[in-house]
Amino acid sequence: MQRQHRTATALAIAGLAAALVAGCTSSGPSNNQATTALAPTASHAPTTITVWSFNHLANEVAAFTAAFNRLHEKYPWLTVNFVQNKDDSAFAKAVAAGTPPDVFVSAAPDDVAKFCHNRTVINLNPFLSSAGVDVAKTFPAATLVYTQWQGQQCALPLLTDAYALYYNKKLFAAAGITEPPKTLSELTADAKKLTVRNSNGTIKTFGFVPRSDYNNNVYLYTGVQSGSQFYTDPGAATLSSDPKWAKVLQWNQDLNNWYGAKNVQQFVARYQPHTDDADNPLLTGAVAMELDGEWHVGEIDSEAKDFDYGVAPMPVLDDVASTYGAGNTLGTVTYIPSGSKHQQEAFFAVQLLTTDTQFLTQLADAVYNIPSTFDSLSAWDKKSDPHWKPLIDIFENPGSYYKALTPAGVEDLDTWEAFLESYEQGKVSNVQAGLAATAKKIDNLNAQASGQ
């Protein structure tokens, strides 16, 4: 699903969710809880489970409804009450009130470790084992990074996102550029060739805008593009200990300075929040390249079918040029709350939503996302499409990942984003000291969330 740069409203919702869930520890399923999958013909009392999801558009709801109808055909005694347009804040309130749904589908995975640590959601491993589902053989490795925590399968993936470089082929040809850049220095060189300035010094076309608060650019600075892990194995933030973080920040500053701070600010102010309709800056020629998620392919097809563009992996820091091809991958996640009174029945719904090829390919078409199982990827009719294939390749690249998740939830990324914006606004006089202070803040957040 589309994941743009989070607004102040979204951050407030995340903070509310964190506050509500922090004190909501549930015991979760006991070790001897029955998790034996029921045969479709087995006798069972009529049961209704409630499934909450952030999805709410008509084509999305239609895909869910069709899947739940097939589930009811398989288990005639099982009925699903599907509730649309529910976010993490609503889920947190329901958990705090002791009235959670039986299944919750969340748009992003940032709170997986927090919910798992607090036992807000159950460990799905016993149910998966009983059902004979081997996650390593079912889901590409990139999805397991953001659905597991400390050996527990706290969520299952439901479609995925891959982030890539989108570029205007017509502008590339006019500038004499024959292939997309692979390193950040190549990206800078191409961006300068592609930039068109007006006579008064303002910019008509930007080559590439690196500001972290534009569109999805925060994912340029979460580790993959610099070959960095956000944390060391023991869980300490690497922002000051890994010199590549400072290098990618210097690249950001150098390109922004070349454009001129005022020009960049005017661009970001105009196009933030990002537009994915006919006014999208890539489509209008206001920018020649941009980082975006896979859903952008579907939106371009809807808004400008004849637009000539390419999709390629996002360039990487020159120090790690050999990692080119990898990218940020994250996606929708599906939980079973510890407070569900129908966990086995809820698992039937979760298993269908996350492993059923018919549903996954249908929903992927509806929301312009990438199917999240090996089988659904193989069956998908878009797997060889020239715009979709590079995104699928990024998803399946063994070097692709999302930053490690912690019990602090989304707060670590919020803290990092706040530093990035201060840095880009010229408010950080000593970068290394700022990185060290930010790492310390994040480490403190994680220690507090872990009860240390």
BELPEZI-V797998 format. One record per helix or strand of 3 or more residues. SS is the DSSP state (@ for helix, = for strand). FROM is the first residue (numbers start at 0). TO is the last residue. Records with the same first field share a line. If there is no record, write none. Layout:
SS: FROM-TO, FROM-TO
//
This chain:
@: 7-21, 57-73, 87-96, 111-116, 124-130, 134-137, 140-144, 168-173, 183-193, 216-220, 223-225, 243-258, 260-270, 280-283, 294-302, 317-322, 342-354, 356-366, 373-378, 387-395, 410-423, 430-448
=: 46-52, 77-82, 102-105, 159-167, 202-205, 288-292, 308-311, 327-329, 332-334
//
